[in-house]
Every structure is written in C-alpha cells, then in structure tokens.
Amino acid sequence: MTAAATIGDNSKQERERRVMLAHYHRKDRDCAAKAAAVAAEKKANRLNAKAAGIPSSQLDHLLKSFNADDQQAPVDKLKRDMENLAYLGLIPDPSIKGDLFTRVDRVDNEGMIRAKGFFAGLNGLDRVSGYDAGSSDDKLWLESFDAGKREYDAEIPDIMARVEAAQSKEEPAATGGDDPFTLNQDN
C-alpha cells in the first residue's frame, strides 16, 4: 500500500528548485535594497549640489565624461554641439569668423597634464599618472595631483562646516580672522 501525498511532501528536485529560487530571490532582494539606498544617497547628493548651485545635468555630464571608455568621445560630442550652436547662430561660426577660442585660450600638452593631475588629486583618485615613472610628464602630473589634493584638504572642512550649518540653520564658526565682516578694532 502506498502512502498518500501530503502537503510539503515534494520530491527532492522540487525542494531544491524551491530553495534555489529562495536563494536567488534573497540575493535579488538584497541587491534591490542596496540599489535603493544608493539611489537615495545620490538623490540627497544631487539636492545638496543643487543647493550649492551645481545642476544635476552638470554632474551627469561630468560623470559620463569621466567614465567614458574613449576620452575623445566627449570632445567629439562637444565639437558637434558647437557646430550645431554655430549653425543656429547662437555662437560665432569658427569656419567663418575664425576660431571660437583665441590661441591664448588653447591648452597645450603641459596644460592638459596639469589639468588631469589636478583633477585626480582634487577627486581623490589614485596617485598614478600613467606616464613613464620619473619622466617630466610624470613629475608634472604628480605635482599637479598634490596641488589638487592640497586644495581639497584645505577647503573641504570650511565648506562642509558651512553646509552643515546651513542644514542646521546655524552660523559656521569663524576660522581664525578670515571673516571679512569682522570689525577691525585696531584702527
């Protein structure tokens, strides 16, 4: 005589499938929770940036350009955008009225290296230039990296104090006589 099947009496294959489904559902649920937390953090960051006068579109563009596999792609897009603006008559047409930028405004290779190093230091990226170690380009990049890092380290405490004070509706503490509105009692 065979026993009748009861609730929960499943074959091994069905149990394994159910457990596997639960496993992947748990992982998926955890990933969704992390994504929601990251999205909330990004939204708060964007709101703080907006309050500081930095539009989300600028952050989007910066991030897209920063993450581009081909760094030339954002430059090519800018050129196309400039052609479109010139076509619409919103900026001077470089092909007719000369270059939109004067020669003085152009950045040479040294300027590009300085800008890349400074950006990396300011944004806390790795202190690796990508140039041959010890070369003049490497030294220039590293000097610029250090300058960017110094600027960030010097400015961020005061900036964050002002942001936190604005959020709590308090005045930030004065930082050693840098306040231009303090009366000079010596005169």
C-alpha positions as CSV (number, residue, x, y, z in Angstrom):
1,M,0.0,0.0,0.0
2,T,1.4,3.5,-0.9
3,A,1.1,6.4,1.4
4,A,-1.0,9.3,0.1
5,A,1.0,12.5,-0.7
6,T,0.7,15.2,2.0
7,I,1.3,19.0,1.9
8,G,5.0,19.7,1.9
9,D,5.9,16.2,0.7
10,N,7.7,17.0,-2.5
11,S,10.3,15.3,-4.5
12,K,13.9,16.3,-3.9
13,Q,14.1,18.1,-7.2
14,E,11.1,20.3,-6.3
15,R,12.6,21.1,-2.9
16,E,15.9,22.0,-4.5
17,R,14.2,24.3,-7.0
18,R,12.2,26.0,-4.3
19,V,15.3,26.5,-2.2
20,M,17.3,27.8,-5.2
21,L,14.5,30.2,-6.1
22,A,14.5,31.5,-2.5
23,H,18.3,31.9,-2.6
24,Y,18.3,34.0,-5.7
25,H,15.3,35.9,-4.6
26,R,17.1,36.8,-1.3
27,K,20.1,38.0,-3.3
28,D,18.0,39.9,-5.7
29,R,16.0,41.5,-2.8
30,D,19.3,42.5,-1.1
31,C,20.6,44.0,-4.3
32,A,17.4,45.9,-4.7
33,A,17.7,47.3,-1.2
34,K,21.3,48.3,-1.8
35,A,20.3,50.0,-5.1
36,A,17.5,51.9,-3.3
37,A,20.0,53.0,-0.6
38,V,22.5,54.2,-3.3
39,A,19.7,55.9,-5.2
40,A,18.6,57.7,-2.0
41,E,22.2,58.8,-1.3
42,K,22.6,60.0,-4.9
43,K,19.4,62.0,-4.7
44,A,20.5,63.6,-1.4
45,N,23.9,64.4,-3.0
46,R,22.1,66.0,-6.0
47,L,19.9,68.1,-3.7
48,N,22.9,69.3,-1.8
49,A,24.7,70.1,-5.1
50,K,21.7,71.9,-6.3
51,A,21.6,74.0,-3.1
52,A,25.3,74.8,-3.8
53,G,24.4,76.0,-7.3
54,I,25.6,72.9,-9.2
55,P,22.9,71.5,-11.5
56,S,22.4,67.7,-11.8
57,S,22.9,67.9,-15.6
58,Q,26.5,69.2,-15.0
59,L,27.2,66.3,-12.6
60,D,25.7,63.8,-15.1
61,H,27.9,65.2,-17.9
62,L,31.0,65.2,-15.7
63,L,30.4,61.6,-14.6
64,K,29.6,60.4,-18.2
65,S,32.8,62.1,-19.5
66,F,34.8,60.7,-16.6
67,N,33.6,57.1,-17.2
68,A,33.9,57.2,-20.9
69,D,35.9,54.4,-22.3
70,D,37.1,56.6,-25.1
71,Q,38.1,60.0,-23.7
72,Q,37.9,61.5,-27.2
73,A,34.2,60.8,-27.4
74,P,33.1,63.7,-25.1
75,V,35.5,66.0,-27.0
76,D,33.9,65.0,-30.4
77,K,30.4,65.5,-28.9
78,L,31.4,69.0,-27.8
79,K,32.7,69.8,-31.3
80,R,29.4,68.6,-32.8
81,D,27.4,70.6,-30.2
82,M,29.5,73.7,-31.1
83,E,28.8,73.2,-34.8
84,N,25.0,73.0,-34.0
85,L,25.1,76.1,-31.9
86,A,27.0,77.9,-34.7
87,Y,24.5,76.6,-37.2
88,L,21.7,78.1,-35.1
89,G,23.6,81.4,-34.8
90,L,24.0,81.2,-31.0
91,I,27.8,81.3,-31.1
92,P,30.2,82.5,-33.7
93,D,30.9,80.1,-36.6
94,P,34.5,79.0,-36.3
95,S,34.7,78.3,-40.1
96,I,33.7,81.8,-41.0
97,K,34.8,84.1,-38.2
98,G,37.9,82.3,-37.1
99,D,38.4,80.1,-34.1
100,L,35.9,80.3,-31.3
101,F,38.8,80.3,-28.9
102,T,41.8,82.6,-29.3
103,R,45.2,81.0,-29.4
104,V,45.9,82.2,-25.9
105,D,42.8,80.2,-24.6
106,R,44.1,76.9,-26.0
107,V,45.7,74.4,-23.6
108,D,49.0,72.8,-24.6
109,N,50.1,69.3,-23.7
110,E,51.6,70.6,-20.4
111,G,48.4,72.3,-19.5
112,M,46.4,69.1,-20.2
113,I,48.8,67.1,-18.0
114,R,48.5,69.6,-15.2
115,A,44.7,69.6,-15.5
116,K,44.5,65.8,-15.4
117,G,46.8,65.6,-12.4
118,F,44.9,68.4,-10.5
119,F,41.6,66.7,-11.2
120,A,42.8,63.4,-9.9
121,G,44.1,65.0,-6.7
122,L,41.0,67.0,-6.2
123,N,38.8,64.0,-6.6
124,G,40.9,61.6,-4.5
125,L,41.8,59.3,-7.3
126,D,44.9,57.0,-7.3
127,R,48.3,58.9,-7.3
128,V,49.4,57.1,-10.5
129,S,50.0,59.3,-13.5
130,G,50.0,56.8,-16.3
131,Y,53.2,58.4,-17.7
132,D,56.6,56.8,-17.6
133,A,57.8,56.9,-14.0
134,G,60.3,59.7,-13.4
135,S,59.6,61.4,-16.7
136,S,59.0,65.1,-16.9
137,D,55.3,64.4,-17.7
138,D,55.0,62.1,-14.7
139,K,56.6,64.7,-12.3
140,L,54.3,67.4,-13.7
141,W,51.3,65.2,-13.2
142,L,52.3,64.3,-9.7
143,E,52.9,68.0,-8.7
144,S,49.5,68.9,-10.1
145,F,48.0,65.9,-8.2
146,D,49.5,67.1,-5.0
147,A,48.2,70.7,-5.6
148,G,44.7,69.4,-6.2
149,K,44.8,67.2,-3.1
150,R,46.1,70.2,-1.0
151,E,43.3,72.4,-2.3
152,Y,40.7,69.8,-1.4
153,D,42.1,69.1,2.0
154,A,42.4,72.9,2.8
155,E,38.9,73.9,1.6
156,I,36.6,70.9,2.4
157,P,36.5,71.4,6.2
158,D,35.2,75.0,5.8
159,I,32.8,74.1,3.0
160,M,31.4,71.2,5.0
161,A,31.0,73.4,8.1
162,R,29.0,75.9,6.1
163,V,26.9,73.2,4.5
164,E,26.2,71.6,7.9
165,A,25.5,75.0,9.4
166,A,23.1,75.8,6.7
167,Q,21.3,72.5,7.2
168,S,21.0,73.1,10.9
169,K,20.3,76.8,10.4
170,E,23.3,77.9,12.4
171,E,26.2,80.2,11.6
172,P,29.5,78.4,10.9
173,A,32.3,79.1,13.4
174,A,34.8,81.7,12.3
175,T,38.1,80.3,11.2
176,G,40.9,82.5,12.6
177,G,40.3,86.0,11.3
178,D,39.4,85.1,7.7
179,D,36.0,86.8,8.1
180,P,35.9,90.0,6.0
181,F,32.9,91.2,8.0
182,T,34.6,91.3,11.4
183,L,35.3,94.8,12.6
184,N,38.9,95.7,12.9
185,Q,39.3,97.0,16.5
186,D,42.9,98.1,16.0
187,N,42.1,101.2,13.8
